[in-house]
Amino acid sequence: MAERIKDAEDRKLEEMFRSQPIADDGFTVRVVSRVRRQIWVRRLSLPVAIAAGALVGLKPLLQVAGAVPQLIGLIPVDMLKLDALPVGGLPQASTLLIGASIVMAIMMAGRLLEE
């Protein structure tokens, strides 16, 4: 029903949309080409920056890679054995569960007090 009722503004709008487009002497084409160029610049800037950063950081990365075997050689082999870990000094699982439940209860109480 509302589509059939037209007032003066509706008729003026329809008349404006039916009119011929305004000649812009290539302004629209220039704007579109500039926007597309900026889009390509933005798309290419990140990969170019990553490549430049990789080239700058390549030499220090190779130096670190060369030093890693020497650093691994400094670690005592006895520390890497799982049998030598001090498991007896760790708390029991029940103690950890009780502690975790207390922490969760405190967090829930804090949220309830905020409201």
For each residue, the residues with C-beta under 8 A, 3 or more apart:
1: 4 5
2: 5
3:
4: 1
5: 1 2
6: 10 11 14
7: 10 11
8: 11 12
9: 12 13
10: 6 7 13 14
11: 6 7 8 14 15
12: 8 9 15 16
13: 9 10 16 17
14: 6 10 11 17 18
15: 11 12 18 19
16: 12 13 19
17: 13 14
18: 14 15
19: 15 16
20:
21:
22:
23:
24: 27 28
25:
26: 29 30
27: 24 30 31
28: 24 31 32
29: 26 32 33
30: 26 27 33 34
31: 27 28 34 35
32: 28 29 35 36
33: 29 30 36 37
34: 30 31 37 38
35: 31 32 38 39
36: 32 33 39 40
37: 33 34 40 41
38: 34 35 41 42
39: 35 36 42 43
40: 36 37 43 44
41: 37 38 44 45
42: 38 39 45 46
43: 39 40 46
44: 40 41 47 48
45: 41 42 48 49
46: 42 43 49 50
47: 44 50 51
48: 44 45 51 52
49: 45 46 52 53
50: 46 47 53 54
51: 47 48 54 55
52: 48 49 55 56
53: 49 50 56 57
54: 50 51 57 58
55: 51 52 58
56: 52 53
57: 53 54 60 61
58: 54 55 61 62
59: 62 63
60: 57 63 64
61: 57 58 64 65
62: 58 59 65 66
63: 59 60 66 67
64: 60 61 67 68
65: 61 62 68
66: 62 63 69
67: 63 64 70 71
68: 64 65 71 72
69: 66 72 73
70: 67 73 74
71: 67 68 74 75
72: 68 69 75
73: 69 70
74: 70 71
75: 71 72 79 80
76: 79 80
77: 80 81
78: 81 84
79: 75 76 84
80: 75 76 77
81: 77 78 84 85
82: 85
83:
84: 78 79 81
85: 81 82
86: 89 90
87: 90
88:
89: 86
90: 86 87
91: 95 96
92: 95 96
93: 96 97
94: 97 98
95: 91 92 98 99
96: 91 92 93 99 100
97: 93 94 100 101
98: 94 95 101 102
99: 95 96 102 103
100: 96 97 103 104
101: 97 98 104 105
102: 98 99 105 106
103: 99 100 106 107
104: 100 101 107 108
105: 101 102 108 109
106: 102 103 109 110
107: 103 104 110 111
108: 104 105 111 112
109: 105 106 112 113
110: 106 107 113 114
111: 107 108 114 115
112: 108 109 115
113: 109 110
114: 110 111
115: 111 112
